[in-house]
Structure formats: C-alpha cells, structure tokens
C-alpha cells in the first residue's frame, strides 16, 4: 500500500495517494510496525505539502518524528527534521527552518551519514 501511495502521489492522484497511505498506516498500527507507521506518517506529510496543507504536514512530520525518537532511529529523526526544515522554508520561516536543518545535521553527524551531511551543508550555506 505504501509504495502504491507514493506512485499515486507522483502521478498527482492525491486522493488515491491519501487513501493508500492511510490504509498503510492503519495496517501498520494493527500489526504494531512502528517504523512502518512513521514512514506512512512521513509520506502523508509529504502528500500534505504537495497539496499545500502545511499545518497538516507539520502534524504528520512531528508524529513521525516522535515515533522515530522513541525507537532511537537517528536516521529517521534526521529525515523528519529535514522535512520540517523544508516545510518552514516553504512557509517563509527561515529562522525555524535553519533550526530544523541544524538539528538534522546533528543527527546525521551522529550516525556518520556523509551524503546527508553534504546535502545539509549545502542547504545551510
């Protein structure tokens, strides 16, 4: 379901994408797959950004972050912080965007993710 949602989003079929992501989230909750839940929430956040619903996107990204934090998944936490940073930039809140990107940078440093570090340094320049 999750990948079907991504395909529908790419094709611009937002209603179908939302349906797939919500079904994926419900299934992941049912089986107790926290990582899958966080990924579905992240995808719902991305979909909300695509639709211009930034308030809902922030809610999804923060909920995904909370799960990743509970799991101790720094790579996932870094990704969520990056998404929140981009979202803040879209909203014109560049100070907050910088804070989120710096937090993402710190998580990526902790895990030694060189590719993400390169991307984030370029973003913060």
N, C-alpha and C positions, 0 to 999 in steps of 0.2 A: 504493500500500500504506500509506504513512504516514498519509494522511487517513482511510483505512478504519480504521486502528488508533485514531485519535482518536475517530471515530464510535462504534466498539465500546466504547471506554473510557467515553465519555459515557453510553452505554446501560447500562453496568455489566457488559458481557460481557468481563470481564478476560482470560479465556483467549484469546478471539478477538483482543482488542486486542494482547496479548503476541505472538501468532503473527504478526499483521500487522507490528508494529513490528520484530520480529526478522527477518522476511523483508525488510523495507525496509532494515534495517541491513546485512544480507548483500549485497543488491543494490548498495547504495551503496558498500560495501567493494570489491565486484567491479569496479565502474566507476571507482573512485578518487574518488568525490564526498565530499570531506572535510566540507564544510558539511552535506550530507545525512546523513552518518554522525553528526555532532554533534547534529543535530536529532533523529535517531532515538534516540540515547542519551538526550537530554533527555526525549523522550516516554516512553521506558522508565523513566526516573527518576520522572516524574510518575505513571506507572502503578503503580510500586512504592510510592510514597507513598499512593496511593489504596487499596492493598492492605495498608498498614501495615508494609511491609518497608522500614524506614528505612535499614538497613545497605546493602541492595542499591541503594536510591535514591541514597544518597550516592556509591556507586561509579560509578553511571551519570552523575550530575551532574559528578563530578570528571573522569571520562573525557571527557565532552563539553567541559568547560572546557579541558582540555589541548589538544584539537583546535582550539577557537576561539582559544586563546592562540597556538598555532603559526601559525594563519592571520592573526593580528593583528586579529581581529574583536572590537573592544571592546564593541560592542552585544551580541554573543553572550556574551562574558565577563561583562558586567553581568547578563544574564539568568541565567546559571549561578550567579553569586554570590547573586542574589536567591533562587533556588531553594534553594541551600544554607542561606541565612539562614532561610527559612521552615521548612525541614526541622529546623534546630537549634531553632527555636521550638517545633515540634511535640514535640521530644524534651525540652523544658524547659531547654535550654542557652542561656539568654538572652544571656549574655556572648558566646558564639561567634556567635549569631545577629546581634548588633549588629556584630561584626567583619565578617561576610559582607555585611551590608547597607551598611556604610560603604564597603567595597570596591566594591560595586555602584554606590554613589553616586559614587565617584571616577571609575569608568569612564564613567558617564553624564554627569558634568560634562565629561570629556574630549571627548565626542562632541556635547555640547550637546543632549541629549535632555530637553527640558523636561517632557514628560509623565511620563517615568520619574523625573525628579528630584522632581516634585511627589508622586508616589506614595511614593517612598523617604523623603522628609522626613516625610510623614505616618506612615510605618511606624516611624521612629526617634523620633518625639515621645513 
